[in-house]
Structures are given as structure tokens and as C-alpha cells.
Amino acid sequence: MTAALLTLTLFLASGQYAPQQAGSEPLAPALEARVQTLGKELRCAVCQGLSVTDSPSSMARAQLDKIRELVSEGKTDQEVRDYFVARYGEWVLLQPKVAENPLVWLTPVLLLLGGAFVIYRQVKREPGSATPAASAPVTPTASTDSEDPYLAAVRRELDQ
């Protein structure tokens, strides 16, 4: 059992489980740098939070090959991003655009400001300005005792 686990651990640690590159050759150094930069900006379609460049999956390799193909065709960086956004949605971008999601970015700030305002109001409240219910205890009247004989009996027992 331990030999099998050791073998599996060594196999996984060696990195040989990762698929090889899908067959596209690296481009000229300047273009390959663009490919790697774009690969860092795009999310792998099957991985959780990994960029195309960082992912070992075959899908990420295929996406990186597609980036290489588009760059070699002379597409700009924005055209390559638009290509992937059209196919996978804005989710594929590791850093979504702020202009298209202002509510997502502003809601936490507004909640923090609202919470700070509530705390400020609670701290600034004067000690004598408590609610009337808290400052003056309600005393039962005689009419309440006459309406509820059980309550009157409990009060008599407590007074003894």
C-alpha cells in the first residue's frame, strides 16, 4: 500500500501527468511575450482561478495555442480578449472591467459607509436620550390585576 502511494506521489510530483503542448511552436520572442501576457490575463476554462499560462490542463494548452494563432495572424491584444469573451463570456477575464460592473464594485463601499454611519450615530447618542420604554419601567395598574387573577396571585406570592 505504501509503495503504491509513494509511486503515485512521485508520479504526480514529477509533472508527467500534465499533457504536453498541443503542437504549436513558440513564436518570435516579442510575439511569444505577448502570448504569455495574454495567457496570464485569461482564465482557463476548466480550472478554478488559474490563468491559461499557469494551468497544466489540455484545455489551457489549447487556449494558449489559439492565442498564439490569433497573435500570429496579427490580431491586437484587445481583439484576442474579445475573441475569448465572445466564446466564454466575461468570466474568462481574470480582471473584469470595472465600467461594466459598477454595482459589484460600489456595493461593499456603500455598505461600509452605511455601517460606519450607524456606528457613529450610536456612539454620539447621549446617555439620557434612551427610548421611553427603557427609561421608565411600566408598572401594572390595578385594572390589569383585576383583569388577570392569575397574574395577581403570582404578584402576591412574589411579595411575600
N, C-alpha and C positions, 0 to 999 in steps of 0.2 A: 504494500500500500504506500509506504513512504517513498519507495523507489519510483512509483508512478507519479506521485505528487512532485518529486524532485525533477523528474524528466519534464513534466508539464510546466513547471516553474522555469526551468532553463529554456524550454522552447519559447515560452511567452517573453522571457527577458531578452532573448536573442533578437527579437523583432522579425523573425522569419515568417510569422503568421500574417504580416501585413502584405497586401497584394503589391505586386510590382507596378511600376508606372505603365500606363496603358499604351505606351508605344510612341508617344510624340517626343521628338528630340528637343532639347533646350534651344532657345533662340539666341540671337546675339546678346551679349551681356547687358546692354541698355534695355532691350526689349524684355529679356528674362527678369530684370529687376522690376519692370512694370508688371509683369505677370505675377511675381511674388507679392508685390504690394497690393495688387487687386485681389489676390488669393487670401491675403490677411484681412481684407475688408468684407469678404463674402463668407457666409455660414455654410458649412457642409449640410447637405440636405438630409443626411441620415444620422448625424452626430448631434449631441446635445451641447451647444455652445462652442464648438470648435470651428476654427476657420478652415477653409478649403486647404490652405497650405499646411496647417498643423495636423489635420486628420489623416489617419492611416487607412481609411476605408477606400474601397474601389470606386465608390460614388464620388468621393472627393477627388480622386485621381482623374476621373472622367471630367469633372467640372474644371479642374486645373488644365486639362488638355483642351477643353473648349475655350477657356480664357486664352491659352496660347494661340489657338486657331484664330480667335477674333482679333487679338493683338497683331498677329502676323498679316491679317487682312487689312490692317491699317485703321481699325476702329479706335476711337478715343476711349479714355477711361470711363467717361460718363455713358457712352454707348454700350460698353461691356456691362456696366452696372445695370443699365436699363434692360438689357437682354435678360439678365438673371432675374430682375424684379418682375419682368413680364411673365416669366415662366414659373417662378416660385412665390411671388408676392413680396411685399416689403420685408417680410420675416427674414429673407435671405441676407439682408444687410445687417452686419454686426452692430453698426451705429446708425439707427434710423434717423430720418430727417426730423429736426425739431419743428420746422414750419408746418409740417403736415400733422403733427401730434401735439398741439399746444396744450390741450386739456390734460394729457398724460403727464406733461412736464410741470404744469402750473398747479394741479390739484394738491400735491404734497406741500407746496409752499403756502398755498391758501389755508390748508388745514393747520399748518404750524402757526401761521399768523393768527388764525381764529383761536387756537388753543392758548397762545400767549395772551391774547386779549381777555379771554375768560379768566385766566390765572391772575392777570393784572387787576381785573375788577374784583375778584375775590380777596386779593391781598389789600387793596385800597378800601374795602368796605370797613366802616367804623364798627368797633365792637358793640356799641349801643344801638346800632341800626339793624338788629336782628328782626326776623319776621315776628309779627304779633303772636303767633301760636307758640313760638319758642320762648318769648319773653314773659308772657303771662299764662300761667297754668290754668287750665279750665277746671273750675270747681263745680261739682254737680249741685244742682238745685234741689230743693225739696220736692218739686214736681217730678223730677227724674226718679227719686226714691219711691214716690207713691205709685209711679207707673210700673216699676220693676221690683217686685217684692224680693226676688232672689238677690238682686244687687244690694238691696237694703240689708238683707241678712248677712251677706258677706262683709259689708262695711261694719256691721255691729260686731262680728267675730273678730275683725282686724283691730277694732278699737279696744277690745278687752285685753 
